[in-house]
Amino acid sequence: KALKALFEKHDGFVPLPIMKNSKTVDPRDKKSTKVVQLETAMGHAIECFPGATALVVPRTRFAPVKTTNDLFSLRSDAYILTHDQRVVL
């Protein structure tokens, strides 16, 4: 109900703060063209729900996806879902 109300209030969006990261096109080459990366962090969404609390979840409960290779691995049959709902390689 709370998420539906938030979407209705903000035309289908969660109003998350935008973070600005200054980078270069090639992060390995400091002389490459400078760019600005704009991103949001879903962790900030908790601020949108009064009374919400955070839970500490051990890293064994999820498989982080930071690269395309991580995503390919997770979507492959290399990972399995255990009886206690953990995703493991």
NORDA-V906244 format. One record per helix or strand of 3 or more residues. SS is the DSSP state (@ for helix, = for strand). FROM is the first residue (numbers start at 1). LEN is the number of residues. If there is no record, write none. Layout:
SS,FROM,LEN
SS,FROM,LEN
//
This chain:
@,2,8
=,19,6
=,34,6
@,42,7
@,59,3
@,68,8
//
